[in-house]
């Protein structure tokens, strides 16, 4: 059973701070990684995707991938109260079932004004 | 600019009843998916369709059937609903299966 692990939180940060969300995965052959944001009662919304080792930046968001350590993270700079949500890490399975995304259970982020 | 549209948004069923959840996307995506989301369990894949005319089982397919009606539409059917199927159901689509998936707004289903 392939696993994606996230700290459930809640992670609480003050407005303007950097929020750091972490994810580890068990499938060593995985090549595609995604971060989704989900507000309470709403559907997951794609924030970032990353395929290569290193950093990928998009506005206030930076995704970081380290395949050797099987670790992917999401940094949110200048955090805003509107960033308060659950963040889901998703990893595309390698091997025969290569259509499948395995989702972590999510980290609840609270940004305090 | 609808994206992925799911109907209905809410539904209450009695045990043993049947129903079909509808999903349509207007992004010309090839791949479509059905997930369920339960507290403490995360998102779990029920069925997947790589392209029109093909479907495959996901992690939790028991009690469900699917139909890929055409490129745009992918329906999920509960033949005999059970309380364990109370959940939020999400449909998603992607250009191809290794590209990001985009989700619909969900269907909140309660089975009494």
Interface residues (C-beta under 8 A of the other chain):
Chain A: X31 X32 X34 X36 X42 X43 X44 X45 X46 X49 X88 X90 X92 X98 X99 X100 X101 X103 X104 X105 X106
Chain B: X31 X40 X41 X42 X43 X44 X45 X48 X50 X56 X58 X59 X90 X97 X98 X100 X101 X102 X103 X104 X105 X106
